[in-house]
């Protein structure tokens, strides 16, 4: 039986916000697995759609590298 890798699983709200922002999605896809995990971990602290949209729209290289 396969156990989901919840540490690397992208939360639904984050994936929906990324889907609306091509630049952020492209950037996220270029990150190392460690940086992706860091961002995913941070998304678990976000409590609203508006906050998630703002987080994704501010996603840039200087923040996570």
PyMOL commands that set and color helices and strands:
alter all, ss='L'
color gray80, all
select helices_A, chain A and resi 12-19+22-30+33-43+49-57+61-64
alter helices_A, ss='H'
color red, helices_A
deselect
rebuild
show_as cartoon
